[in-house]
Amino acid sequence: MKKKFAQTKNLPDIFDLSVDYFYARMGKEFVAGVHYFIPPTTSKTKKAILWDLEALENWLRGYENSKADPEVFELLDRIS
């Protein structure tokens, strides 16, 4: 089963980009509620950030602003 979400510390293993790359774009290119979210917690100091891996991959591939179905892009990637 493919993971849908990942914590920030695991992103370098998935995308081969540093944690700083993702933090630098939070609230700018990466939108809360779209690319990442903070699950509810009772902790006031430690909050986990979960990243939507599909949304990140779409952004990295440049599909972010397209209204086309992601399956279409997946098919295009297979033939290119």
N, C-alpha and C positions, 0 to 999 in steps of 0.2 A: 504494500500500500504506500502510495506517495504521500509524503508529509504535506500538509496544507499550510501550517504555520511553523515558525522557528524563532527562537530567542536570538537577540542581537549577537551574543557571543558565538553562535553557530553559523552566522552568515558568511564569514570568511571561508569556511570549509565548503559552502554551497556555491558561492559566487566568485571565489578567489579575489575578493576585494576586502580591504581592511574595515574593521569596525568603525574607524574614524570616517570612512567614506559615507557610511549610512547615517551616522550621527550628524555629520555636517549638512546633510540634506533634509533632515527631519524638520517639518514645518515649512519647508521651502518646496523642493521638488517632490518630496515624499509627504503625503497628506495623511494626517491622523484620521482613522476611520476608513481609509482606502488602502494605504500601504502598510500601516501598522496600527496597533491599538494597545491600550493598557487595560488588562483584565481587572475587574473589581477586586480590591484587597482591603484588609483592615490595617495593614502596615502603613505607618505614616512616613517611613524612611526608605523602604525598599519596595520598588514597584517593577514588576517584570514588563518588558515590552515584547509583544509578539508581532512578527512580521508576516504578512500575507505573501507567500512565496510566488504565487501566480501573478499577483499585482506587481511585485518587484521585477519578475522576469519580463512581463509585458513592458514595463517602463524601460528596462535596460535594452530591450530589443527595439524600442521606439514605437511600440503599438499603443502607448498610453492615450494619445489623442485621437485614435481611430475609433469609429463606431462599428467597425466590422467585427464579426464574431471571432473569438479567439481560435476556434477550430479551423477557420479559414487560414489564419496565420500559421497554425501548426502544419496544415497541409502544404502551404507554400514553403515552409522551412524544410520539409521532407524532400521537395523536388529541387531545391536550390543548393 
